[in-house]
């Protein structure tokens, strides 16, 4: 009986610890995005301005860039030829980072496996970069799309952050992930790092904006926290 009592106490302590952790995490989710960094950010208004977008599907946030600027020609990175349905009318490219299991093995919530969710939660699964070509930019409605006019220097900082997120092969090239179920306008590439409750796809987006000197919440674990804290 004494052994069973000790086991029961330990089990209750574990449950209590998990509950306390979740409460603190949820509080952080709501409170930390309200603490802004780079509050002195101002919208670019000169001839060198670059228009970029933050795109959200409600769960995940991505960057959307013009395919070609003087700072970067994305066609050199992601040739249209390896995107089945992409032609010269596709003038925007979306780039995001996320959990590899969710990206590749979970096309819908009905396909979500417990193992995939658990690995993503504790940060032991791999990650991937998701690239999508679009003909038009996202609608600038504040919820599904946010427009930002930034300087060339700020754009270059974003590029540097994104470049460092790709996992490279021995020849310094990005690594295409072959998968039979990709859409005609998107592909996935190997990425650095692991997804977790503390480093979500949206935290990745927020950190990139932060390093570029753009106003954003200090921690942005959800797509809503990214979209709401952009000026």
N, C-alpha and C positions, 0 to 999 in steps of 0.2 A: 504493500500500500504506500509506503514512504517513497519508493521509487516512482510509482505512478503519479504521486503528488508532485514530485520534483519535475517530472516530465511535463505534467500539466502546467506548472508554473512557468517553465521555460517556454512552452508553446504560447501561453498567454502573453509573455513578455515579447516574444517575436511578433505576434499579431499586433500588440500595442505599438511596438516600434515601427511596423509597417504603416499603421494608421497615422501615427504622428508624422512620419516621413511624407506621406501623401498629402496630409493637410498643409505642411510647410511648403511642399512643392507647388500645390495649387495656389497658395497665397503668393508665392513668388511669381507664378504665371500671371497673376492679375496685377501685382504691385510693381515689379521691376520694370516692365515696359513703360511705366509712367515716368520713370526717372530717365531724363533725356541726356544724351551726350552730344557734343558738337552743336550746342545751342546757337553758336554764332554763324552757322551755315546760312548762306544766302544764295538764292537762285541765280545762276549765271545769266548775264544779259549782254554779252559781247559777241563779236563775230565768230569766236572760236568755240562757242557753246556746242555741246553734244546733247542730244535728246535721248535719254534712256528711259526704260520703263521697269517697274516692278509688277509682276503678274502673279495673281493668286487664284487658285481653284477652290479656296476655302480651307484647304488642309496644307497646301504646299505653296511656297513662293519661289519665283524664279526671276532672273534678270532677262530683259528683252532688249537687244541691241540692234542698231542698224547693221546690215551685213558688212558694209564697207565704210570706213572712215580713214582719215590719214593716219590714225593711231593703230588701226588693226583691220586687216582683211580676213574675216572669219572663214572665207571660202578656202583659204590656204590651210586652215585647221580641219574644216569639215566640208570636203568637196561635195558639190551637189550630186555628183555621179553615184555616191553610195547611199543616197536618199531617193528611194524609188519614185516618189511622186513630186519631187522638188525640181522646179525649173527657174528661169530667170525672173519670174514674177514674184518669187519668194524673197523679199527684201529685208526680213527681220529674222533674227535667230534668238531663241530662248535658251538660257543656260542655268541649270540648277544642280545642286548636290543633294544626295539623299541615301537612304538605306538601300543596299543592293537587293536584299530579299523582298522588300516592298516593291521596288521598281520592277524587278524581273519576274517574280513569282506570285504577285498579288494584283492582277488586273482589276479586280473588284473586291469589296469588303467580304463578299461571300467566299472568296478564295483565300482569305487570311488564315494562316496556320498558327497554332499556339506557339510553335517553335520559332516562327518568324518574328512574332510579336515579342517573345521573351528575349531573343537575341538582340533585337533592336532596342529594347528597354534597358538592358544592362550593358550595351556597348560592346558586344563580342562579334558582331557580323561585319561584313565588308560594306563598302560604299561605292557609289557610282555617280557619274556625271550624266545628266539627262539633257540631250540637245534636241530642240524642235525648231524646224523652220516654219515661218508664217508669212503669208502674203501681206497681212496688215498688222499694225501694232495693236495691243490690247486697248479696250475702251478705257479712257481715263475717267473712271467713275468713283475712284476712291476706295472701292471694295474689291473689284476684280482687276483693276489696273491703276497704277499711279505713275504719272509723268514727272520726270526730273530733268531739269536743264542743268548740266554740270560742266565744269571746265575741263580742258584737255588734261590738265594735271590730275584732277580727280578721277577722270576716266582711266588714265594710265595706272593709278593706284588700284582701281577695281580690276583691271586686266592682270596686274601683278598677283593679286590675291587669287583670282580664278585660275591663272596659269599654275600656281603652286598647289592647287587642289587636285590636279590631274596626276595620276600615277603614270610614270613613264617606263618604257622598255629599256633594254640595254643600249639602244641607239638614241635614246632621248626623245622617242616618239610617243604620242598618246596611244592608248591601247583600246581598240574597238572591241566591244563585247558582242559576240554573235548570238543572236536569239531569233527564233522563227516567228515570234508573234509581235514584232515591232510594227508600228504604223508606218505609212508610206512617207511620212515627213519627219520621223524622229529616229534617234539612235542613242545608245548608251556606251559610256567609256569607263574604264577602271579609274577609281579615285583613291585619294589618300584619306585615312582616318576612319573612324567608326561612329555610327549613329548611336545616340543614347537619349535618355530623358533630359540630359543637360546640354547635349549638342545635337539639336534637331536640324532638319533642313532649313528651318526658319532662323535658327540661331546662326547658321552659316551665312544666310543672306544678311542678317543684321550686322554680323561681325565685319563683313565685307564693306557695307556702307559706313560703318564706324571708322574703319581704317582709311577710308577715302575722305573722311572729314565731313560726312553728310549726317544731318541730325537723325537720330534713331534712338530707340529705347536701349537701356544698358544691357538688357537681356530680352530676347524676342523668341520664345519657344514656339509660338503659334503664328500662323499666317495672319490672323487678325491683329496680333500685336505688332507685326511688321508694318502692315498697311496703315494702322492707326497712328503710328509714331513717326511716320515720314511726314515732313512739313508740306 
